[in-house]
Amino acid sequence: MENFLRYPKAIIFCGGLLFIISLISVRAIRFDYNILNLQAEGTESVEYEKKIFKNSERSSWYSVVIADSLEEARMKKEMLEGLTSVEKVESIISLMPEDQDKKIEYIRDIKPLLEGITPEKGKLQPLNLDDLVSVLQKIRFKMREDNEDAWDPGKKPSSQSIKRVRYLISDLLSQLKEKDRNISIQYLSAFQKELFLDFNDKISTLKENMDPSPVTIEDLPSQLKKRFIGNTGKFLLQIFSRYNIWDRKPMDEFISDIRTVDPDTTGYAVQAFESSRLMKQGYERGGIYALIAIFIFMLYIFRSIRWAILAMVPLLVGSIWMIGLMHIFDLKFNLANLIVLPLIIGIGIDNGIHIVHRHREGQDNKKGSVISTSTGKAVILSSLTTMIGFGSLMIASHKGIFSVGLLLTLGVGSCLIASLTVLPALLKLQPPAKDKF
């Protein structure tokens, strides 16, 4: 190290060049809000969440809006469904038929048509197997794709449906041909009887419902009412996004859209959005406040702006190097690894203070730099033990824990290298301090 530090200007130049290159990477670093990306590969809950979104084209998370009355709930539901980011709105209104008055009129118009239908129970003609086979053969003959004349262009079924019908008829005719005629008549007669009875029941049920009354909230099951109506009589609306709101941009758009209808919206999506935003904002502000407080404290300790800035070199240079390494390792900041940033700041500042203090104490010692003293060895040892301890987290399959270990290893390692290279090189070029400790 002593031989290496004989060229301080070259070290500063190389360190500055790496600093500038890493500084360019700052624009590429992103914060990953998606907590699914923190889970281990193949986690069952994560896989099912992905299946839910893939199959339903919406997230399982939703936002919640409260309405004081049924009219307000209906109005908010209509406004929310008009938003581009909203896929579906579920509420007590969703369980009630729409346009009930019109539908009731339609049903009453149909009522006279049913009055002439009076099935006579028990009066069935004997099954004629030959006639049945003849009718099935005619149907099968008409079920041809090339039989364009037999179909209205707007009503022709799909090719797959036509093939399916032909297959079923052929299969039935084949079984009727192979089985004993009397047994076939016996089974088909039993089926005809059950079909006739079912038809009578359907007609009777239909006639009984020809005088319907409007469906009201009181008619709904109590479990559904408890889900969407509170004890205070307020109505709950659940809003599902059209997009995958695990990602930040669609979540931001989704929450912003809903707040145009109701600024007081809440729910899992809003809670996740606000908690992640506040955590990120808190760490950013906390880091800025901490750096300001540390710099003021070092000004008080060193009584010099120059020495205070030099003591912060390992942290400032090491942090930018760390960001460059994050770009290389495709590592993003997330809700898990943010917790190690204060530790990186603490170790980086700690290294700088100890090295600057020892340099100022031993300026008359021409034998070597601070790195060759016990202080330099202590800085190396403390940084390496921290890197090894937290670096062991990288064996975890959980991506969040892995990112904690990797980020701290890169951060502390970068601050350590800056403490052993750039800072001692800068100290070699400094004039002697007027006061010594």
C-alpha positions in Angstrom: 0.0 0.0 0.0 2.9 2.4 0.7 4.3 1.8 -2.7 0.9 2.2 -4.2 0.3 5.5 -2.4 3.6 7.0 -3.8 1.5 8.2 -6.7 -1.3 10.2 -5.1 -2.2 12.2 -8.2 -2.6 9.1 -10.3 -4.8 7.5 -7.6 -6.9 10.7 -7.4 -7.2 10.8 -11.2 -8.3 7.1 -11.4 -10.7 7.5 -8.5 -12.2 10.6 -10.0 -12.6 8.9 -13.4 -14.5 6.0 -11.7 -16.5 8.6 -9.8 -17.6 10.3 -13.0 -18.4 7.0 -14.7 -20.5 5.9 -11.7 -22.2 9.3 -11.5 -23.6 8.7 -15.0 -25.2 5.5 -13.7 -27.2 7.5 -11.1 -29.8 8.3 -13.7 -30.3 4.5 -14.5 -30.9 3.5 -10.8 -34.6 3.0 -10.0 -36.6 2.2 -6.9 -38.5 -1.0 -7.1 -41.8 -0.7 -5.4 -43.1 -4.1 -6.4 -42.9 -6.2 -3.2 -43.5 -9.4 -5.3 -40.0 -9.0 -6.6 -38.7 -9.3 -3.0 -40.0 -12.9 -2.6 -38.1 -16.1 -3.4 -38.4 -17.7 -6.8 -41.2 -20.2 -7.0 -43.0 -18.9 -3.9 -46.5 -20.4 -4.1 -48.4 -17.2 -3.0 -46.5 -15.1 -5.6 -47.2 -17.7 -8.4 -50.9 -17.7 -7.5 -51.0 -13.9 -7.5 -49.5 -13.9 -11.0 -52.1 -16.5 -12.1 -54.9 -14.3 -10.7 -53.7 -11.3 -12.7 -53.1 -13.4 -15.8 -56.5 -15.1 -15.8 -58.7 -12.2 -14.6 -56.6 -9.4 -16.1 -56.7 -7.5 -12.8 -54.8 -7.4 -9.5 -56.2 -9.0 -6.3 -55.5 -5.6 -4.6 -58.3 -3.1 -4.7 -59.1 0.4 -3.4 -62.1 1.3 -1.3 -64.6 4.2 -1.6 -67.3 4.9 0.9 -70.7 6.4 0.0 -73.3 7.8 2.5 -76.3 6.8 0.5 -77.4 4.4 -2.2 -77.8 7.3 -4.6 -74.3 8.5 -3.9 -73.0 4.9 -4.2 -74.7 4.6 -7.6 -73.2 7.9 -8.8 -69.7 7.1 -7.6 -69.9 3.7 -9.2 -70.8 5.2 -12.5 -68.0 7.8 -12.3 -65.4 5.2 -11.3 -66.4 2.8 -14.1 -65.7 5.6 -16.5 -62.0 5.9 -15.5 -59.6 4.3 -17.9 -57.5 2.6 -15.2 -60.5 0.9 -13.6 -61.5 -2.6 -14.6 -64.4 -3.3 -12.3 -66.3 -1.8 -9.4 -68.0 -4.1 -6.9 -70.7 -2.9 -4.6 -74.2 -3.8 -3.3 -75.5 -2.2 -6.5 -73.6 -4.8 -8.6 -75.9 -7.5 -7.0 -79.1 -5.7 -8.0 -80.5 -6.0 -11.6 -80.3 -2.9 -13.7 -83.3 -1.3 -15.5 -85.7 -3.3 -13.4 -88.8 -1.4 -14.6 -88.0 -2.1 -18.3 -87.3 -5.7 -17.6 -90.6 -6.1 -15.6 -92.5 -4.6 -18.6 -90.8 -7.1 -20.9 -91.8 -10.0 -18.7 -95.4 -8.9 -18.5 -95.5 -8.6 -22.3 -94.4 -12.3 -22.5 -97.1 -13.4 -20.1 -100.0 -13.7 -22.6 -97.8 -16.0 -24.8 -97.6 -18.6 -22.0 -101.3 -18.7 -21.2 -101.9 -21.0 -24.2 -99.2 -23.4 -23.1 -100.8 -26.0 -20.8 -98.8 -29.2 -20.7 -100.9 -32.3 -19.8 -98.9 -34.3 -17.3 -98.7 -38.0 -17.9 -99.9 -38.0 -21.5 -96.9 -39.2 -23.5 -96.9 -40.9 -26.9 -95.0 -44.2 -27.1 -91.5 -43.8 -28.3 -91.1 -44.6 -32.0 -87.4 -45.6 -32.4 -87.5 -45.6 -36.2 -88.9 -42.0 -36.4 -86.2 -40.9 -33.9 -83.4 -42.4 -36.0 -84.8 -40.8 -39.1 -84.9 -37.4 -37.5 -81.3 -37.7 -36.2 -80.1 -38.7 -39.6 -81.7 -35.7 -41.2 -80.2 -33.4 -38.6 -76.7 -34.9 -39.1 -77.1 -34.4 -42.9 -77.9 -30.8 -42.4 -74.9 -30.4 -40.1 -72.4 -29.8 -42.8 -70.0 -26.9 -43.1 -70.4 -26.8 -46.9 -74.2 -26.6 -46.6 -74.3 -22.8 -47.0 -78.0 -22.8 -48.2 -79.2 -24.2 -44.9 -77.8 -21.4 -42.7 -78.6 -17.8 -42.3 -75.1 -16.1 -42.6 -75.7 -14.3 -39.3 -76.8 -17.4 -37.4 -74.4 -20.1 -38.7 -72.7 -21.8 -35.7 -68.9 -22.2 -35.6 -67.2 -25.0 -37.4 -66.2 -26.6 -34.1 -69.9 -26.7 -33.0 -71.0 -28.3 -36.2 -68.4 -31.0 -36.0 -69.3 -31.6 -32.4 -73.0 -32.1 -33.2 -72.2 -34.5 -36.1 -70.0 -36.5 -33.8 -72.6 -36.8 -31.0 -75.3 -37.8 -33.4 -73.1 -40.4 -35.2 -72.1 -41.8 -31.8 -75.7 -42.1 -30.6 -76.8 -43.8 -33.9 -73.9 -46.2 -33.7 -74.9 -47.2 -30.1 -78.6 -47.6 -31.1 -77.5 -49.9 -34.0 -75.3 -52.0 -31.8 -77.6 -52.4 -28.7 -80.8 -54.5 -28.4 -83.8 -52.6 -29.8 -86.0 -53.2 -26.8 -83.3 -52.1 -24.3 -82.8 -48.9 -26.3 -86.6 -48.2 -26.3 -86.7 -48.8 -22.6 -83.9 -46.3 -21.8 -85.1 -43.7 -24.2 -88.7 -43.9 -22.9 -87.4 -43.3 -19.4 -85.4 -40.3 -20.6 -88.4 -39.0 -22.5 -90.6 -39.2 -19.3 -88.0 -37.3 -17.2 -87.5 -34.7 -19.9 -91.3 -34.2 -20.2 -91.7 -33.8 -16.4 -88.8 -31.3 -16.3 -90.4 -29.3 -19.2 -93.7 -29.1 -17.2 -91.8 -27.9 -14.1 -90.0 -25.2 -16.2 -93.2 -24.0 -17.7 -94.9 -23.9 -14.3 -92.0 -22.0 -12.7 -92.0 -19.5 -15.6 -95.7 -18.8 -15.2 -95.3 -18.3 -11.5 -92.8 -15.5 -12.2 -94.8 -13.6 -14.7 -95.8 -11.0 -12.1 -92.4 -10.0 -10.7 -91.7 -7.2 -8.2 -88.6 -5.0 -8.1 -85.6 -6.5 -6.3 -84.6 -4.4 -3.2 -81.6 -4.4 -0.9 -83.7 -6.1 1.7 -84.2 -9.1 -0.6 -80.4 -9.8 -0.7 -78.7 -12.4 1.6 -77.5 -11.0 4.9 -73.9 -12.1 4.3 -73.7 -10.0 1.1 -75.3 -7.0 2.9 -72.8 -7.2 5.7 -70.0 -7.2 3.1 -71.0 -4.0 1.4 -73.2 -2.1 4.0 -71.7 -1.0 7.3 -73.4 -0.8 10.7 -73.8 3.0 10.2 -75.6 2.5 6.9 -72.7 3.6 4.6 -72.0 1.7 1.4 -68.7 0.2 0.4 -67.4 0.2 -3.2 -64.4 -2.0 -4.1 -62.4 -0.7 -7.1 -60.2 -3.1 -9.1 -57.5 -1.8 -11.5 -57.3 -2.6 -15.2 -53.5 -2.9 -14.9 -51.0 -4.7 -12.8 -50.7 -2.2 -9.8 -47.9 -4.1 -8.3 -45.8 -1.9 -10.5 -45.5 1.7 -9.5 -46.5 3.6 -12.6 -49.9 1.9 -13.1 -50.5 2.0 -9.3 -49.8 5.8 -9.4 -52.2 6.3 -12.3 -54.9 4.1 -10.6 -54.8 5.9 -7.3 -54.7 9.3 -8.9 -57.7 8.5 -11.0 -59.8 7.3 -8.1 -58.9 10.4 -6.0 -60.5 12.5 -8.7 -63.8 10.9 -7.7 -63.1 10.5 -3.9 -59.9 12.0 -2.3 -60.5 9.9 0.8 -60.2 6.6 -1.0 -58.5 3.8 1.0 -57.9 0.0 0.8 -55.0 -2.3 0.3 -53.8 -0.6 -2.9 -53.8 2.9 -1.3 -52.1 1.6 1.9 -49.3 0.0 -0.1 -48.9 3.1 -2.2 -48.7 5.5 0.7 -46.6 3.3 3.0 -44.0 2.7 0.3 -44.0 6.4 -0.7 -43.6 7.5 2.9 -40.8 5.0 3.6 -38.8 6.1 0.5 -39.4 9.7 1.3 -38.4 9.2 5.0 -35.2 7.5 4.1 -34.3 10.2 1.6 -35.0 13.0 4.0 -33.4 11.1 6.8 -30.2 10.7 4.8 -30.1 14.3 3.9 -30.7 15.4 7.5 -28.1 12.9 8.7 -25.4 14.2 6.3 -26.1 17.8 7.3 -26.0 16.9 11.0 -22.8 14.9 10.5 -21.1 17.7 8.6 -22.0 20.2 11.3 -20.6 17.9 13.9 -17.3 17.4 12.0 -17.0 21.2 11.6 -17.2 21.4 15.4 -14.7 18.6 15.9 -12.1 19.6 13.3 -12.7 23.4 13.4 -12.1 23.4 9.6 -14.2 23.0 6.5 -11.3 21.4 4.6 -10.8 18.6 7.1 -14.5 18.1 7.5 -14.9 17.6 3.8 -11.9 15.3 3.6 -13.4 13.1 6.4 -16.6 12.7 4.2 -14.6 11.6 1.1 -14.9 7.9 1.8 -18.7 8.2 2.1 -19.2 10.5 -0.9 -16.9 8.7 -3.3 -17.8 5.2 -2.0 -21.6 5.9 -2.3 -21.3 7.0 -6.0 -19.1 4.0 -6.7 -21.7 1.8 -5.0 -24.4 3.1 -7.4 -22.1 2.3 -10.4 -21.7 -1.2 -9.1 -25.5 -1.5 -8.5 -25.9 -0.7 -12.2 -23.5 -3.5 -13.1 -25.2 -6.0 -10.8 -28.7 -4.9 -11.9 -29.5 -4.1 -8.3 -32.3 -1.7 -7.4 -33.2 0.0 -4.2 -36.3 -1.5 -2.6 -38.3 -1.5 0.6 -36.0 -4.2 2.1 -32.5 -2.9 1.4 -33.3 0.7 2.3 -32.6 -0.2 5.9 -28.9 -0.7 5.3 -28.3 2.8 4.0 -27.8 4.3 7.5 -25.3 1.6 8.2 -23.3 2.4 5.0 -23.4 6.1 5.9 -22.2 5.4 9.4 -19.3 3.1 8.4 -18.2 5.5 5.6 -18.2 8.5 7.9 -16.5 6.5 10.7 -13.7 5.5 8.3 -13.1 9.0 7.2 -13.0 10.5 10.8 -10.6 7.9 12.1 -8.2 8.2 9.1 -8.2 12.0 9.2 -7.7 12.1 12.9 -4.8 9.8 12.8 -3.3 11.7 9.9 -3.4 14.9 11.8 -1.9 13.2 14.9 1.0 11.8 13.0 1.9 14.5 10.4 5.5 14.6 11.7 5.9 10.9 11.2 7.5 10.5 7.8 7.7 6.7 7.9 4.4 6.1 6.0 0.7 6.9 5.6 -2.1 6.3 8.0 -3.0 3.0 6.2 0.1 1.3 7.6 -0.8 2.2 11.2 -3.1 0.4 13.6 -5.9 2.8 12.6 -5.7 1.7 9.0 -5.7 -1.9 10.0 -8.7 -1.3 12.3 -10.6 0.4 9.5 -9.9 -2.6 7.2 -10.8 -5.2 9.8 -14.1 -3.5 10.9 -15.2 -3.0 7.3 -14.4 -6.6 6.3 -16.1 -8.1 9.3 -19.2 -6.1 8.5 -19.1 -7.1 4.8 -18.7 -10.8 5.8 -21.5 -10.7 8.4 -24.0 -9.0 6.1 -22.7 -10.6 3.0 -23.7 -14.0 4.3 -27.3 -12.8 3.7 -26.7 -13.4 0.0 -27.1 -17.1 0.4 -30.8 -16.5 1.1 -33.3 -17.5 -1.6 -35.5 -14.5 -0.5 -34.7 -11.8 -3.0 -35.3 -9.0 -0.5 -32.8 -10.4 2.0 -30.3 -11.2 -0.8 -30.5 -7.5 -1.9 -29.8 -6.4 1.7 -26.6 -8.4 1.8 -25.5 -7.4 -1.7 -26.1 -3.7 -1.3 -24.3 -3.5 2.1 -21.4 -5.5 0.7 -21.1 -3.2 -2.3 -21.6 0.0 -0.2 -19.2 -0.9 2.7 -16.7 -2.3 0.2 -16.8 0.9 -1.9 -16.3 3.1 1.2 -13.4 0.9 2.3 -11.6 1.1 -1.0 -12.1 4.9 -1.1 -10.8 5.0 2.5 -7.6 3.1 1.5 -7.0 4.9 -1.8 -8.6 8.3 -2.6 -8.6 9.7 1.0 -4.9 8.8 1.8 -3.9 10.2 -1.6 -5.7 13.5 -0.9 -4.2 13.6 2.6 -0.7 13.3 1.1 -1.3 16.5 -0.9 -2.6 18.5 2.1 -0.4 21.1 3.8 0.2 20.5 7.5 -2.5 21.5 9.9 -1.9 24.3 12.3 -3.4 22.3 15.2 -2.7 18.7 16.0 -4.5 16.2 18.2 
